[in-house]
Amino acid sequence: MIDVPNMMRQEALNIRNTSDGQQIFDCVRKKYVALTPEEAVRQNMILYLANIRNYPVGLMRVEAGMKLNGMQKRCDILIYGRNRSPLLMVECKSESVKISQSIFNQLSRYNLVFKVPYLVATNGNDTYCCKVNFETQSYEFLYEIPEFETINNL
C-alpha cells in the first residue's frame, strides 16, 4: 500500500457553495464540479500527482471515455506521456469503498482499451499502484507511484 497524503488538507482548495450544494474547482477540466465523496478522492489524487509526483496537469484527462463491449465507460484519471501515449490510469472510489480485486478487474478491463503500463486504485485512505507486464500478462505491485519523468522516458 502507498502512503498518499491528503493534499486537500494542505492545499487551498477552490470550493464554493451553490444552491445545488458544494462544488470544487477541477484544474484538469477547468470547471466546478459537484463535491461528492468520490470527487474529493479524485481531486486529492490530482493534487498529489501534480504537486508531489510532478505529473503535468495538461497531460491529465478526467473521466476519459471509452467503448468497452459496446458500452460507454469512463476511467477517473488518465495520464498521457509527452508523446501522447497513455502512461497511467487511476480508479478513484469514495472512502467508504474498500479497494478489492473487483476494482483491479475494472482497471484491467479498461486497460484493454488504453494499454497503460501503470494502474492505480485509491479510496483516499488506501492506494495501490502496479506495473503491468504485457508480455507475461502479470502485475507487479509497487511501493510508490512513480515520478512522471521516470515513466515518461520509458
GUSE-161468 format. One record per residue (C-alpha): residue number from 1; residue in one letter; z, y, x. Coordinates in steps of 0.25 Angstrom, whole numbers, plus 2048, in hexadecimal, padded with zeros to 3 digits. Each point is the difference from the previous one (the first is absolute). Layout:
BEGIN
i; aa; zz; yy; xx
NUM; a; Z; Y; X
...
This chain:
BEGIN
i; aa; zz; yy; xx
1; m; 800; 800; 800
2; i; 7FD; 80E; 805
3; d; 809; 80C; 7FF
4; v; 7F9; 80B; 7F9
5; p; 809; 80C; 7FF
6; n; 800; 808; 7F3
7; m; 7F7; 80B; 803
8; m; 802; 807; 7F3
9; r; 80F; 803; 803
10; q; 7FB; 806; 80D
11; e; 7F4; 808; 7FC
12; a; 7FF; 80C; 7F7
13; l; 7F8; 7FA; 7F4
14; n; 7F8; 808; 7F7
15; i; 806; 7FB; 7F2
16; r; 7FE; 808; 7F3
17; n; 806; 7FE; 7F2
18; t; 7F6; 800; 7F5
19; s; 800; 7FE; 7F1
20; d; 7FB; 7F2; 803
21; g; 80C; 7FD; 80B
22; q; 801; 801; 80F
23; q; 7F3; 801; 808
24; i; 7FE; 7FE; 80F
25; f; 7F5; 806; 809
26; d; 7F8; 7F5; 806
27; c; 7FA; 805; 80D
28; v; 7F5; 7F6; 800
29; r; 7FB; 802; 7F2
30; k; 803; 80F; 801
31; k; 806; 801; 7F2
32; y; 80D; 7FE; 7F9
33; v; 803; 7F2; 7FA
34; a; 80B; 7FB; 7F7
35; l; 80C; 7FC; 809
36; t; 803; 7F2; 7FC
37; p; 808; 7F6; 808
38; e; 7F4; 7FA; 806
39; e; 7FA; 80D; 803
40; a; 80C; 804; 807
41; v; 7FF; 7F4; 809
42; r; 7F1; 803; 802
43; q; 803; 80F; 804
44; n; 80B; 7FB; 80A
45; m; 7F6; 7F6; 806
46; i; 7F5; 80B; 801
47; l; 80A; 809; 807
48; y; 805; 7F5; 80A
49; l; 7F2; 7FC; 803
50; a; 7FB; 80F; 803
51; n; 80D; 805; 806
52; i; 805; 7F5; 808
53; r; 7F5; 7F6; 802
54; n; 7F5; 80B; 802
55; y; 7F6; 7FC; 7F6
56; p; 7F7; 80B; 7FC
57; v; 802; 804; 7F1
58; g; 7F1; 803; 800
59; l; 7FD; 7F1; 802
60; m; 809; 7FB; 7F5
61; r; 7FC; 7FD; 7F2
62; v; 80A; 7FE; 7F5
63; e; 7FD; 7F6; 7F4
64; a; 7F3; 7FC; 807
65; g; 7F7; 7F9; 7F5
66; m; 7F9; 7F2; 801
67; k; 7FA; 7F6; 7F8
68; l; 807; 7F2; 801
69; n; 7FB; 7F4; 7F8
70; g; 7F9; 80A; 7F6
71; m; 80D; 808; 7FE
72; q; 803; 80E; 805
73; k; 80C; 800; 809
74; r; 806; 80B; 809
75; c; 808; 7FF; 80D
76; d; 80B; 80A; 802
77; i; 7FD; 805; 80E
78; l; 7F3; 7FD; 809
79; i; 7FF; 806; 80E
80; y; 7F3; 801; 807
81; g; 7FD; 801; 80F
82; r; 7F8; 80B; 806
83; n; 7F4; 7F8; 7FF
84; r; 802; 7FF; 7F1
85; s; 803; 7F1; 7FF
86; p; 80D; 7FC; 7F9
87; l; 80C; 7FD; 809
88; l; 80D; 7FF; 7F8
89; m; 803; 7FE; 7F1
90; v; 80E; 802; 7FA
91; e; 805; 7FB; 7F3
92; c; 80C; 808; 7FA
93; k; 80A; 7FB; 7F6
94; s; 80B; 807; 7FA
95; e; 80E; 7FE; 806
96; s; 804; 7F6; 7F5
97; v; 7F4; 7F7; 803
98; k; 803; 7F5; 80B
99; i; 7F6; 7FE; 80A
100; s; 7FB; 7F2; 7FE
101; q; 7F5; 7F6; 803
102; s; 7F9; 805; 7F4
103; i; 7FE; 80E; 806
104; f; 7FA; 7FB; 80C
105; n; 7F7; 7F7; 7F7
106; q; 7FC; 80D; 7FA
107; l; 7FD; 807; 80D
108; s; 7F8; 7F4; 805
109; r; 7F8; 800; 7F3
110; y; 7FD; 80F; 802
111; n; 7FD; 7FD; 80F
112; l; 7F4; 7F7; 7FC
113; v; 7FA; 80D; 7FC
114; f; 805; 80A; 80B
115; k; 802; 7F6; 80C
116; v; 80A; 808; 807
117; p; 807; 7FB; 80C
118; y; 80E; 805; 7FC
119; l; 808; 7FE; 7F3
120; v; 80D; 807; 7FC
121; a; 809; 7FD; 7F4
122; t; 80B; 809; 7FC
123; n; 80A; 803; 7F5
124; g; 806; 80C; 808
125; n; 80C; 7F7; 804
126; d; 7F9; 7F4; 806
127; t; 7F3; 802; 808
128; y; 7F7; 7F5; 806
129; c; 7F4; 801; 809
130; c; 7F7; 7F5; 804
131; k; 7F3; 7FF; 809
132; v; 7F5; 7F8; 7FA
133; n; 7F9; 7F5; 808
134; f; 7F3; 7FE; 7F9
135; e; 7FB; 7F5; 80A
136; t; 80C; 7F7; 7FD
137; q; 803; 806; 7F2
138; s; 80E; 803; 803
139; y; 80A; 80B; 801
140; e; 80A; 805; 80B
141; f; 80C; 808; 7FB
142; l; 803; 80C; 809
143; y; 80D; 807; 803
144; e; 7F9; 80E; 7FD
145; i; 7F4; 806; 7FA
146; p; 7F7; 803; 80C
147; e; 7FD; 80F; 804
148; f; 7F3; 805; 7FB
149; e; 7FA; 801; 80E
150; t; 804; 7F2; 804
151; i; 7F7; 7FA; 7F4
152; n; 7F6; 80A; 800
153; n; 7FA; 7FC; 80D
154; l; 7FF; 7F1; 7FE
